Amino acid sequence: AEMDRQGPWDFILLSLQWEAGEDGTVVYHLNAGHAPANSKFVGFVCNRGSSHKLPDLEAVDDNQKIFEHILSKHYEMKVGVGCEKFVHDRQLAAIYRAIPSIQHAFKVLANHEPPFDHD
């Protein structure tokens, strides 16, 4: 919705960014032809009528080729980024994201709260 309010867009790159100084989800207009530090593109959304701007792909091509093409043409197209940001590094962020699953498993399988108050 945020990108739609800014007018027509061609692509939205979906990314994860660690050590970003904040936790949360942001959407912004891409102003540079490279990924931010400590980030990884994981997918993209193509707006109706923009698929012709993608390169011809072979079945064996990976998504990185698409990301690189969109990044290299960011000045010709309207490209946004939808990013899930994490304060912590990649490993610690994965641990924190897993805590609700661990709590659920303890409650359902062991019928008690997990002992998170121990070192």
Backbone as a printed PyTorch tensor [residue, N CA C, xyz], in Angstrom:
tensor([[[  0.8140,  -1.1900,   0.0000],
         [  0.0000,   0.0000,   0.0000],
         [  0.8620,   1.2600,   0.0000]],

        [[  1.9810,   1.2270,   0.7640],
         [  2.8710,   2.3900,   0.8190],
         [  3.4160,   2.7210,  -0.5650]],

        [[  3.8580,   1.7110,  -1.3050],
         [  4.3850,   1.9500,  -2.6600],
         [  3.2870,   2.4420,  -3.5780]],

        [[  2.0670,   1.9370,  -3.4160],
         [  0.9560,   2.3750,  -4.2540],
         [  0.6470,   3.8590,  -4.0470]],

        [[  0.7910,   4.3480,  -2.8170],
         [  0.5410,   5.7720,  -2.5460],
         [  1.5700,   6.6660,  -3.2260]],

        [[  2.7550,   6.1200,  -3.5200],
         [  3.8070,   6.8930,  -4.1550],
         [  3.6890,   6.8890,  -5.6790]],

        [[  2.6740,   6.2490,  -6.1940],
         [  2.4760,   6.1980,  -7.6410],
         [  2.8120,   4.8270,  -8.1900]],

        [[  2.7180,   4.6620,  -9.5090],
         [  2.9690,   3.3430, -10.1030],
         [  4.4040,   2.8620,  -9.8230]],

        [[  4.5590,   1.5850,  -9.5540],
         [  5.8760,   0.9970,  -9.3240],
         [  6.0350,  -0.2180, -10.2200]],

        [[  7.2720,  -0.5990, -10.4960],
         [  7.5480,  -1.7520, -11.3400],
         [  7.8200,  -3.0160, -10.5220]],

        [[  8.7300,  -2.8970,  -9.5560],
         [  9.1360,  -4.0560,  -8.7630],
         [  9.2960,  -3.6740,  -7.2970]],

        [[  9.0710,  -4.6370,  -6.4280],
         [  9.4190,  -4.5040,  -5.0160],
         [ 10.3090,  -5.7020,  -4.6930]],

        [[ 11.5390,  -5.4140,  -4.3060],
         [ 12.4570,  -6.4520,  -3.8680],
         [ 12.1900,  -6.7480,  -2.4010]],

        [[ 12.1480,  -8.0090,  -2.0450],
         [ 11.9050,  -8.4230,  -0.6660],
         [ 13.2430,  -8.8170,  -0.0520]],

        [[ 13.5350,  -8.2690,   1.1240],
         [ 14.8510,  -8.5320,   1.7020],
         [ 14.8040,  -8.7030,   3.2110]],

        [[ 15.8860,  -9.2520,   3.7240],
         [ 16.1530,  -9.3590,   5.1500],
         [ 17.4260,  -8.5720,   5.4120]],

        [[ 17.4720,  -7.8510,   6.5270],
         [ 18.6750,  -7.0890,   6.8580],
         [ 18.9790,  -7.2610,   8.3390]],

        [[ 20.2020,  -7.7140,   8.6280],
         [ 20.6420,  -7.9240,   9.9940],
         [ 21.5340,  -6.7690,  10.4240]],

        [[ 21.6470,  -6.5930,  11.7320],
         [ 22.4560,  -5.5120,  12.3080],
         [ 22.0180,  -4.1610,  11.7470]],

        [[ 20.6970,  -3.9890,  11.6690],
         [ 20.1130,  -2.8060,  11.0260],
         [ 19.8310,  -1.6780,  12.0160]],

        [[ 20.0590,  -1.9060,  13.2990],
         [ 19.8010,  -0.8690,  14.2870],
         [ 18.3520,  -0.7820,  14.7300]],

        [[ 17.4950,  -1.6270,  14.1740],
         [ 16.0810,  -1.6330,  14.5460],
         [ 15.4660,  -2.9650,  14.1470]],

        [[ 14.3690,  -3.3090,  14.8080],
         [ 13.5560,  -4.4620,  14.4310],
         [ 12.2900,  -3.9250,  13.8000]],

        [[ 11.8490,  -4.5310,  12.7140],
         [ 10.5910,  -4.1160,  12.1100],
         [ 10.6140,  -4.2700,  10.6030]],

        [[  9.4960,  -3.9250,  10.0180],
         [  9.3320,  -4.0200,   8.5740],
         [  9.2200,  -2.6230,   7.9960]],

        [[  9.9600,  -2.3690,   6.9310],
         [  9.9220,  -1.0690,   6.2670],
         [  9.7710,  -1.2710,   4.7650]],

        [[  9.1990,  -0.2820,   4.1190],
         [  9.1040,  -0.2450,   2.6610],
         [  9.6770,   1.0920,   2.2270]],

        [[ 10.6030,   1.0530,   1.2750],
         [ 11.2140,   2.2950,   0.8220],
         [ 11.5690,   2.2140,  -0.6600]],

        [[ 11.7740,   3.3530,  -1.2680],
         [ 12.1730,   3.4480,  -2.6730],
         [ 13.6650,   3.1600,  -2.7720]],

        [[ 14.0580,   2.3220,  -3.7070],
         [ 15.4610,   1.9700,  -3.8980],
         [ 16.1780,   3.1190,  -4.5930]],

        [[ 17.2000,   3.6410,  -3.9490],
         [ 17.9580,   4.7590,  -4.5130],
         [ 19.3510,   4.3790,  -4.9700]],

        [[ 19.7850,   3.1600,  -4.6920],
         [ 21.1300,   2.7250,  -5.0590],
         [ 21.0490,   1.3840,  -5.7670]],

        [[ 22.0390,   1.0830,  -6.5550],
         [ 22.0540,  -0.1540,  -7.3170],
         [ 22.7220,  -1.3070,  -6.6040]],

        [[ 22.6540,  -1.3270,  -5.2810],
         [ 23.2480,  -2.4230,  -4.5210],
         [ 22.4280,  -2.6710,  -3.2610]],

        [[ 22.6510,  -3.8280,  -2.6960],
         [ 21.9450,  -4.1910,  -1.4580],
         [ 22.6010,  -3.4840,  -0.2740]],

        [[ 21.8200,  -3.1190,   0.7390],
         [ 22.4110,  -2.5540,   1.9550],
         [ 23.3400,  -3.5770,   2.6310]],

        [[ 24.2300,  -3.0960,   3.4780],
         [ 25.1340,  -3.9910,   4.2000],
         [ 24.3410,  -4.9910,   5.0310]],

        [[ 24.8840,  -6.1880,   5.1660],
         [ 24.2920,  -7.2460,   5.9950],
         [ 22.8620,  -7.5780,   5.5910]],

        [[ 22.6000,  -7.6030,   4.3020],
         [ 21.2440,  -7.9210,   3.8570],
         [ 21.2700,  -8.9760,   2.7600]],

        [[ 20.0960,  -9.5190,   2.5030],
         [ 19.9530, -10.5290,   1.4590],
         [ 18.5840, -10.3800,   0.8170]],

        [[ 18.5420, -10.3350,  -0.5070],
         [ 17.2760, -10.3400,  -1.2100],
         [ 16.7600, -11.7690,  -1.2630]],

        [[ 15.4740, -11.9310,  -0.9800],
         [ 14.8930, -13.2710,  -0.9090],
         [ 13.7420, -13.4690,  -1.8970]],

        [[ 13.3150, -12.4130,  -2.5730],
         [ 12.2190, -12.5220,  -3.5230],
         [ 11.8860, -11.1630,  -4.1090]],

        [[ 10.8910, -11.1400,  -4.9730],
         [ 10.4450,  -9.8750,  -5.5510],
         [  9.0000,  -9.9780,  -5.9780]],

        [[  8.3690,  -8.8250,  -6.1140],
         [  7.0040,  -8.7190,  -6.6090],
         [  7.0640,  -7.8660,  -7.8610]],

        [[  6.3930,  -8.3160,  -8.8950],
         [  6.3540,  -7.5880, -10.1630],
         [  4.9580,  -7.0110, -10.3400]],

        [[  4.8760,  -5.7170, -10.5750],
         [  3.5860,  -5.0820, -10.7860],
         [  3.0620,  -5.4400, -12.1820]],

        [[  1.7530,  -5.3940, -12.3270],
         [  1.1290,  -5.7080, -13.6090],
         [  1.7140,  -4.8150, -14.7020]],

        [[  2.1140,  -5.4190, -15.7930],
         [  2.6450,  -4.6750, -16.9260],
         [  4.1400,  -4.4260, -16.8770]],

        [[  4.8200,  -4.9230, -15.8520],
         [  6.2580,  -4.6720, -15.7340],
         [  7.1180,  -5.8960, -16.0390]],

        [[  6.5120,  -7.0340, -16.2500],
         [  7.3000,  -8.2550, -16.4560],
         [  8.1630,  -8.1810, -17.7150]],

        [[  7.7670,  -7.3880, -18.6920],
         [  8.5760,  -7.2750, -19.9180],
         [  9.9210,  -6.5920, -19.6510]],

        [[ 10.0770,  -5.9810, -18.4860],
         [ 11.3420,  -5.3240, -18.1270],
         [ 12.3630,  -6.3000, -17.5490]],

        [[ 11.9570,  -7.5520, -17.3480],
         [ 12.8720,  -8.5750, -16.8470],
         [ 13.6410,  -9.1970, -18.0080]],

        [[ 14.8590,  -9.6830, -17.7440],
         [ 15.6200, -10.3310, -18.8130],
         [ 15.0290, -11.7060, -19.1310]],

        [[ 15.3520, -12.2130, -20.3020],
         [ 14.9780, -13.5920, -20.6220],
         [ 15.7690, -14.5090, -19.7060]],

        [[ 15.0950, -15.4780, -19.1370],
         [ 15.7300, -16.3630, -18.1820],
         [ 15.6710, -17.8080, -18.6570]],

        [[ 16.6680, -18.5490, -18.2860],
         [ 16.6920, -19.9860, -18.5280],
         [ 16.1650, -20.6720, -17.2610]],

        [[ 15.6800, -21.8770, -17.4170],
         [ 15.1420, -22.6050, -16.2620],
         [ 16.2040, -22.8340, -15.1880]],

        [[ 17.4650, -22.8480, -15.5800],
         [ 18.5390, -23.1080, -14.6140],
         [ 19.0280, -21.8270, -13.9280]],

        [[ 18.5600, -20.6630, -14.3450],
         [ 18.9780, -19.4050, -13.7220],
         [ 18.4280, -19.3160, -12.3090]],

        [[ 19.2000, -18.6950, -11.4350],
         [ 18.7140, -18.5080, -10.0760],
         [ 18.1730, -17.0890,  -9.9070]],

        [[ 17.5550, -16.8480,  -8.7630],
         [ 16.9460, -15.5400,  -8.5120],
         [ 17.9560, -14.4150,  -8.4800]],

        [[ 19.2150, -14.7210,  -8.1620],
         [ 20.2320, -13.6770,  -8.0740],
         [ 20.3530, -12.9130,  -9.3930]],

        [[ 20.1760, -13.6000, -10.5120],
         [ 20.2480, -12.9400, -11.8220],
         [ 19.1350, -11.8890, -11.9520]],

        [[ 17.9500, -12.2100, -11.4700],
         [ 16.8360, -11.2590, -11.5170],
         [ 17.1280, -10.0740, -10.6040]],

        [[ 17.5860, -10.3480,  -9.3860],
         [ 17.8940,  -9.2630,  -8.4480],
         [ 18.9480,  -8.3240,  -9.0360]],

        [[ 20.0120,  -8.9040,  -9.6140],
         [ 21.0800,  -8.0900, -10.1930],
         [ 20.5580,  -7.2320, -11.3400]],

        [[ 19.6660,  -7.7890, -12.1540],
         [ 19.1010,  -7.0210, -13.2670],
         [ 18.2770,  -5.8460, -12.7430]],

        [[ 17.4120,  -6.1080, -11.7910],
         [ 16.5710,  -5.0370, -11.2340],
         [ 17.4480,  -3.9660, -10.5790]],

        [[ 18.4600,  -4.3880,  -9.8190],
         [ 19.3570,  -3.4240,  -9.1880],
         [ 20.1010,  -2.5890, -10.2220]],

        [[ 20.5360,  -3.2130, -11.3120],
         [ 21.3020,  -2.4840, -12.3240],
         [ 20.4450,  -1.4950, -13.1050]],

        [[ 19.1350,  -1.6880, -13.1120],
         [ 18.2180,  -0.8090, -13.8570],
         [ 17.3690,   0.0530, -12.9260]],

        [[ 17.7760,   0.1550, -11.6450],
         [ 16.9440,   0.8700, -10.6650],
         [ 16.6890,   2.3170, -11.0590]],

        [[ 17.5820,   2.9160, -11.8230],
         [ 17.4130,   4.3140, -12.2350],
         [ 16.4230,   4.4650, -13.3890]],

        [[ 16.0980,   3.3670, -14.0740],
         [ 15.1480,   3.4030, -15.1940],
         [ 13.7380,   2.9860, -14.7840]],

        [[ 13.6410,   2.3100, -13.6460],
         [ 12.3610,   1.7630, -13.2120],
         [ 12.0660,   2.2590, -11.8020]],

        [[ 10.8220,   2.1580, -11.3990],
         [ 10.4690,   2.4850, -10.0200],
         [ 10.5320,   1.1930,  -9.2160]],

        [[ 11.5370,   1.1320,  -8.3400],
         [ 11.8060,  -0.0780,  -7.5760],
         [ 11.7230,   0.2440,  -6.0900]],

        [[ 10.9750,  -0.5570,  -5.3790],
         [ 10.8870,  -0.4250,  -3.9320],
         [ 11.5230,  -1.6240,  -3.2590]],

        [[ 11.7220,  -1.5030,  -1.9770],
         [ 12.2530,  -2.6010,  -1.1850],
         [ 11.3290,  -2.7890,   0.0150]],

        [[ 10.8960,  -4.0060,   0.2220],
         [ 10.1800,  -4.3860,   1.4320],
         [ 11.1560,  -5.1710,   2.2810]],

        [[ 11.5020,  -4.6360,   3.4360],
         [ 12.6050,  -5.1990,   4.2100],
         [ 12.1870,  -5.5250,   5.6450]],

        [[ 12.5130,  -6.7200,   6.0810],
         [ 12.3760,  -7.1040,   7.4810],
         [ 13.7370,  -6.8620,   8.1200]],

        [[ 13.7790,  -5.9220,   9.0680],
         [ 15.0500,  -5.5340,   9.6930],
         [ 15.1800,  -6.1460,  11.0820]],

        [[ 16.4140,  -6.4670,  11.4240],
         [ 16.7270,  -7.0580,  12.7260],
         [ 17.8670,  -6.2830,  13.3720]],

        [[ 17.7750,  -6.0600,  14.6710],
         [ 18.8380,  -5.3830,  15.4100],
         [ 20.0860,  -6.2610,  15.4630]],

        [[ 19.8890,  -7.5540,  15.6610],
         [ 20.9880,  -8.4800,  15.9290],
         [ 21.5970,  -9.0350,  14.6450]],

        [[ 22.7250,  -9.7430,  14.8010],
         [ 23.3260, -10.4000,  13.6530],
         [ 22.4390, -11.5750,  13.2310]],

        [[ 22.7910, -12.1880,  12.1280],
         [ 21.9370, -13.2120,  11.5240],
         [ 21.6640, -14.3830,  12.4720]],

        [[ 22.6910, -14.8760,  13.1520],
         [ 22.5230, -16.0370,  14.0220],
         [ 21.6570, -15.7040,  15.2410]],

        [[ 21.9270, -14.5860,  15.8880],
         [ 21.1630, -14.2200,  17.0730],
         [ 19.7120, -13.8800,  16.7100]],

        [[ 19.5100, -13.2460,  15.5560],
         [ 18.1430, -12.9470,  15.1070],
         [ 17.3600, -14.2400,  14.8920]],

        [[ 18.0120, -15.2810,  14.3580],
         [ 17.3390, -16.5650,  14.1450],
         [ 16.9300, -17.1890,  15.4830]],

        [[ 17.7860, -17.0590,  16.4780],
         [ 17.4630, -17.5960,  17.8060],
         [ 16.2540, -16.8650,  18.3860]],

        [[ 16.2730, -15.5290,  18.3340],
         [ 15.1430, -14.7620,  18.8810],
         [ 13.8410, -15.0680,  18.1470]],

        [[ 13.9130, -15.2620,  16.8350],
         [ 12.7020, -15.5760,  16.0760],
         [ 12.1750, -16.9660,  16.4150]],

        [[ 13.0420, -17.8610,  16.8760],
         [ 12.6350, -19.2310,  17.2000],
         [ 12.0070, -19.3480,  18.5840]],

        [[ 12.2030, -18.3760,  19.4540],
         [ 11.7140, -18.4720,  20.8300],
         [ 10.2120, -18.7520,  20.9160]],

        [[  9.3430, -18.0760,  20.1530],
         [  7.9070, -18.4200,  20.2510],
         [  7.6130, -19.8770,  19.8910]],

        [[  8.3340, -20.4450,  18.9300],
         [  8.1330, -21.8530,  18.5770],
         [  8.5790, -22.7620,  19.7080]],

        [[  9.6840, -22.4030,  20.3400],
         [ 10.1820, -23.1910,  21.4680],
         [  9.1830, -23.1320,  22.6230]],

        [[  8.6680, -21.9460,  22.9110],
         [  7.6730, -21.8060,  23.9730],
         [  6.4350, -22.6520,  23.6780]],

        [[  5.9770, -22.6030,  22.4380],
         [  4.7990, -23.3770,  22.0380],
         [  5.0570, -24.8780,  22.2090]],

        [[  6.2210, -25.3440,  21.7640],
         [  6.5370, -26.7690,  21.8750],
         [  6.5710, -27.2060,  23.3360]],

        [[  7.1840, -26.4120,  24.1960],
         [  7.2120, -26.7580,  25.6240],
         [  5.7990, -26.8420,  26.1830]],

        [[  4.9560, -25.8610,  25.8340],
         [  3.5970, -25.8450,  26.3860],
         [  2.7760, -27.0290,  25.8910]],

        [[  2.8730, -27.3390,  24.5950],
         [  2.0520, -28.3890,  24.0090],
         [  2.5900, -29.7800,  24.3450]],

        [[  3.9020, -29.9610,  24.2170],
         [  4.4760, -31.2950,  24.3950],
         [  4.8050, -31.6280,  25.8490]],

        [[  5.2680, -30.6300,  26.6030],
         [  5.7060, -30.9020,  27.9760],
         [  4.7620, -30.3120,  29.0170]],

        [[  3.7910, -29.5400,  28.5750],
         [  2.7890, -28.9450,  29.4510],
         [  3.3900, -28.0470,  30.5430]],

        [[  4.4480, -27.3090,  30.1740],
         [  4.9930, -26.3190,  31.1010],
         [  5.7680, -25.2460,  30.3280]],

        [[  6.0940, -24.1860,  31.0220],
         [  6.8350, -23.0790,  30.4150],
         [  8.3090, -23.4620,  30.2750]],

        [[  8.9570, -23.0670,  29.1920],
         [ 10.3820, -23.3720,  29.0520],
         [ 11.2120, -22.5840,  30.0580]],

        [[ 12.3280, -23.1380,  30.4890],
         [ 13.1570, -22.4880,  31.5090],
         [ 14.0960, -21.4280,  30.9070]],

        [[ 13.5320, -20.3190,  30.4470],
         [ 14.3500, -19.2670,  29.8360],
         [ 15.0770, -18.4060,  30.8820]],

        [[ 14.7790, -18.6050,  32.1530],
         [ 15.4000, -17.7680,  33.1780],
         [ 16.7560, -18.3260,  33.6310]],

        [[ 17.2670, -19.3800,  33.0030],
         [ 18.5690, -19.9660,  33.3220],
         [ 19.5800, -19.6090,  32.2480]],

        [[ 20.8440, -19.5080,  32.6330],
         [ 21.9190, -19.2590,  31.6580],
         [ 22.3270, -20.5250,  30.9590]]])
